């Protein structure tokens, strides 16, 4: 299942789409990819609604969009 993990970085905030078995695993995977980030929320991905704000690739596996 895909989860949307919201995070705050030192100079930006955004979200990452993570494939995991549950929300806790998704949060831990996002935190391991980006240890300096603060996790703000985790929710199941809504394909229709998440198309409005797709994540941008910052290089690597983590995809974060600045707001």
C-alpha positions as CSV (number, residue, x, y, z in Angstrom):
1,X,0.0,0.0,0.0
2,X,1.2,3.5,-0.7
3,X,1.3,6.2,2.1
4,X,1.9,9.9,1.9
5,X,4.4,11.0,4.6
6,X,4.5,14.7,5.4
7,X,7.7,16.1,6.6
8,X,9.4,19.3,7.6
9,X,13.0,19.9,6.5
10,X,15.3,22.8,7.7
11,X,14.4,25.0,4.7
12,X,11.3,23.4,3.2
13,X,8.3,21.2,3.9
14,X,6.6,18.7,1.8
15,X,5.6,15.1,1.4
16,X,6.9,11.7,0.2
17,X,5.1,8.8,-1.3
18,X,6.3,5.6,0.3
19,X,5.2,2.0,-0.3
20,X,5.0,0.1,3.0
21,X,2.9,-2.5,4.9
22,X,1.6,0.0,7.4
23,X,1.8,3.7,8.4
24,X,4.6,3.2,11.0
25,X,6.8,1.4,8.5
26,X,6.2,4.2,6.0
27,X,7.2,6.8,8.5
28,X,10.3,4.9,9.5
29,X,11.3,4.4,5.9
30,X,10.9,8.2,5.2
31,X,12.9,9.1,8.3
32,X,15.7,6.7,7.3
33,X,15.9,8.3,3.8
34,X,15.9,11.8,5.2
35,X,17.1,11.7,8.9
36,X,17.1,15.5,9.4
37,X,13.4,15.7,8.6
38,X,10.6,16.0,11.1
39,X,7.6,13.7,10.3
40,X,4.4,15.7,10.6
41,X,1.8,13.2,9.2
42,X,1.3,9.8,7.6
43,X,-1.9,8.9,5.6
44,X,-2.9,6.5,2.9
45,X,-2.3,7.9,-0.6
46,X,-5.4,9.3,-2.4
47,X,-4.5,8.9,-6.1
48,X,-7.2,11.4,-7.3
49,X,-6.4,14.1,-4.7
50,X,-2.7,13.7,-4.7
51,X,-2.5,14.4,-8.4
52,X,-3.0,18.1,-7.6
53,X,0.3,18.3,-5.8
54,X,2.6,15.6,-7.0
55,X,5.9,15.2,-5.2
56,X,9.1,16.5,-7.0
57,X,12.3,14.5,-7.1
58,X,15.2,16.0,-5.1
59,X,17.6,13.2,-6.2
60,X,17.7,9.8,-4.5
61,X,14.5,8.0,-3.3
62,X,12.9,10.8,-1.2
63,X,10.5,13.0,-3.1
64,X,9.6,16.3,-1.3
65,X,7.7,19.3,-2.5
66,X,8.3,22.7,-1.1
67,X,5.2,24.7,-0.1
